Amino acid sequence: MSEKQPTKNTPIKLPLKITVGDLADKFDVPVTELIKIMMNNGIIANVNELVEYDIAAILAEELDLQTELDHKLIDDDKLDIDELTELLQAEQENSKNLKPRPPIITVLGHVDHGKTTLLDTLKKTKIAEKEAGGITQHINSYQVKKGDKLITFIDTPGHEAFHSMRERGASLADIAILVVAADDGVKPQTKEVITFLLEKKIPTVVAINKIDKPGANINRVKQELAEEGLLLEGYGGDIPFNEISAKNNTGLDDLLETILLLADINKLTADYDREALGVVLEAKKDSQKGALANIIIKTGTLKIGQDIVIGNITGRIRKIEDYAGNSISKALPSMPITIYGLPQVPNSNEILKVLDKKLKRHLKLNNPKAEIKDLDSSTIINNINASLVNKYSIILKADTQGSLEAIEQILQTINSKEIVLKIIQKGVGPITEKDIQTAQSGEAIIYGFNVFPTQSASQSAEKTNTNIKTFRIIYELMEDIKEEMSSRLAPEIKRTDLGRLKVLAIFKNMKKSMVVGGKVMNGKTVKGEFLEVLRDKEVVGSGKLAQLQHNKEDVSEVKENFECGLTFEGSTKIEVGDTLLCYKEEEIKRKI
């Protein structure tokens, strides 16, 4: 039993999950009584099973007790996005310290429909010009101000290659802006986004962009959206929309007003007084600053000096920067920030939370060790078979975790049964001397996306003739990989039959060649091409037509109905009456 019995007026602090036995202890009731109450409510569980906070709160009401979520007692295991969502939902329903927070907005849509231009205009910057190729290749986050209210924006790539990055941005958002070009309408990525928004039930505002362009047809856009299940206001549904020109700053104030109105309707709040929980948008390694992570704070306040955990990585917050690069002492809910102080680069989508002493001990005790596996005969055979497969080995380095993820996603779409693409090493940050050493031992080519080799790595690569290829546009990198793989494929051999010759005489019979005479029955015989020996309509051998004569003069070809003499190179012994089929072969390069 607990040392202090709960009272009706004192809320009992509970974690997000708790065992039935521990819950009975918290409630100061026999476990059998609690199980009986649970059964009366249709819940079957034994003493060691976990109970969600929402269920525990209902059981407390049965006992005329009050509960509240205690963030210090949250389960020590690392959270994933779904668990974070559950925790935030429980916080909204039970916390008494909630205050309004800025809405988090994701901007989605097909490539070239003006998503980044919209953000450029809102922020009065030129981000689009900085992105190689004019398309967004990273997740970027910013804050803008409308009156006295802040709005957080997440900009995600529109191209199909960045599917997972878009979904990550959308899953973090309170409201989605779906940008559709008035002159282009609903496109493949638009349809993909609509499916995701409807499935996840994310509040959405449609921004019909480029209304000033020739060929703009707003009614067509509304109709195409309706066909995909997204019904706008005044068009059979309740999805708000705004007609805008992002380039000319037309309608953007109305768009921001719509966003703030939708945010008020959804009552977006957070507990500013608790320890922070955030999500990694992207992460990278800077040669001078170390590992950096771009974070969106979902609830709580993050402060300099706090110990944190992200996945299996622990660190201490040494510095916090806002989206504009300004140093700040603390980060509040909905803020996009960059944190310094991590020993290594975390993965995108991992959860940041403040690390307490209990959790620190838990992580140390549960640090996974390398697993030693026994090798059986089947494993050895599989390893031998794998070594015989034609492989194209690469090392992949990128500027951010999100870029690395997107490149790997596209690589998975490259299908070839004859050559296997193998990433022997990958990472975030510049190309180092260690990468050069790994490339040498693994006979690999190094690919860098928005990163370059260090000076020592460049020198080492030059000495060892290690191939390093760097790119700023992701699709150029992918095309190069496909071309390299294609060059390693055996060419396709195309055969073309040229003509048939009937053997009438044998003039010389040498060890590896013969001189014969005959008549071209159809087509032609051509010097330098291949010969197939047919006897009784069956192929008995093959060779090459090394020399060709007509009327005792060397010629390059002899046509139908003419007689000739030829030198056959090959081990097959030709007989009078055989047919020689002349043909040529062409090597055709194949592509993956």
Secondary structure, DSSP 8 states (H G I E B T S, - for coil): --SS---TTS-EEE-SEEEHHHHHHHHTS-HHHHHHHHHHTT----TTSEEEHHHHHHHHHHTT--EEE-GGGS-SS---HHHHHHHHHHHHHH-S-EEE---EEEEEESTTSSHHHHHHHHHT--HHHHSGGGS--S-EEEEEEETTEEEEEEE---SGGGHHHHHHHHHH-SEEEEEEETTT---HHHHHHHHHHHHHT--EEEEEE-TTSTT--HHHHHHHHHHTT--BBTTTB-B-EEE-BTTTTBSHHHHHHHHHHHHHHHT-EEETTSB-EEEEEEEEEETTTEEEEEEEEEESBEETT-EEEETTEEEE--EEEETTS-EESEE-TT-EEEEEEESS---TT-EEEE--HHHHHHHHHT----------HHHHHHHHHHHHSEEEEEEEEESSHHHHHHHHHHHTT---SSEEEEEEEEEESSB-HHHHHHHHHHT-EEEEES--B-HHHHHHHHHHT--EEEESSHHHHHHHHHHHHHHTS--EEEEEEEEEEEEEEEEEE-SSEEEEEEEEEEEEEETTSEEEEEETTEEEEEEEEEEEEETTEE-SEEETT-EEEEEEESS----TT-EEEEEEEEEE----
